[in-house]
Amino acid sequence: MVANMKWDYTALAPSYVMRPDYAPDAIDALCALTGARPGHLVCDVGAGVGHLTLPLLDRGLMVDAVEPNDAMREIGLRRTADRTRVAWFDGTGEATGRPAGRYDLVTFGSSFNVTDRSLAMLETARIGKPGAWFACMWNHRDLDDPFQAEVEAMIHALVPDYDYGTRREDQTAVIEGSGLFGAVERIEGRILHTVPAVDWIRAWESHATLQRQAGDRLPAVLAGIAGFVAARGLTSVVVPYTTRIWTAQLR
């Protein structure tokens, strides 16, 4: 099921696996703050190919992974095939299809921005236990890094109005404005990803925000990124990221 064709990730699914993992210390801090511990049940909404599902499982949590895109969900199923505490479901952030009052923690890993956020928070309140926690998070490339700054400048030269939308915004006002949660807590963790250059270039193919805004200019953007790598003779690329998490407890 694809609820909104604007956000159809079918063509992006194979390259989405190349995207970076979240900073482990940020996930650890989230678990410590929310009290999430082995045996607790999490609903990972917009689970994609399992980038957040897997580290939650690694920490002993039980996970119901909800993903609306068939291609993404199939890859997630394959990546978690050897795990026993995970189940995958078709659903969206606004309508997960999961039972009411079931979860200790509801997470949105790089997916909250592709929902109707007001409806997604109402759905979190419906499926969460009393006192359950909500968390949304993204990996933000460090645009102050010189190499990343050059890449960013090239993108803006080709796509002058390029904008990251809500995924780089502070989510505090939206969450607190819902009236459903207590005070919002912020968590950050930094991580360096060293990836083969070919994989890093391929990962850009999964950048849905860039695809939508670049349109027919996307091949030129991808060629430009590949050109930056080739000009430096890089066989691998070190990419600094900050994992940013916003979390709050249901009232």
Phi, psi and omega in degrees: 000135174236110186288328185221110185297338175302331183248030180285114184263013186304310183290339184271345191306312183299322181278346181296333179300333183285350183290156188287154173282164176281154180297123182303322182292332176289319177294320177299317180295323177298314180297320180294316182293318184274351183076015180292124183219168182311132181098341176288152185254128181245141167255112180264105190265130187070047189292344177059235180258012172101018183298327176261327180304314184296311178295331175294317177296321179300335181264013173086006180279153171266137188231127164261112183265122182250122183216123184282341186265125185299317183294318178295315182297322180297319177294318177301319177300316180295320183289339180249016186299333182267006180261147184253352186249030182225143173224143183251142183221151174274125179178173181239171178296330180275338182212083184288335185078006182269158183295153179288148172061037189254330196252145174278331184212136176239121185244149175231097179270103181057032182230343184299327183288345180258013176251170160282104192298324178298316180290324179295324178289324174297321178293322175300315179297327180289316186270347181280148171293164171304128181081009178294162180252148173248143174213134171235148185206158175214157166264122179251120175300138180284103185280357174275346176296131187305314181295316179295326178296322177295316178300316181297319179296321178296318179300314182292331176294323181273330181232080190303328183264017184302133184215140182278350179069209188287347185292340176255008179274156170290124185272358188303309185297321180295315182292310181292329180292342179291336183075005184266343190233162171280201184299142179275134176253141178254138176230137175226147174212139181259148179211140175258127177253121174254116186229149173306140184304321182295324180289323180294318178296318180295326181299330178297336178294340181266004184279094187297320180299316178295317181302313183296317186278329181282325180058233183285358175272355183302314179305322179293322178295313181297321177295322178295318178296315178299324179294321177300316181294314182296321182297333180264359180063031184279134170259342174219158182233131175262117186242118177276133178233154167242123172277122180244127184237136170244126183222147181205154182260141177300140177291000000 
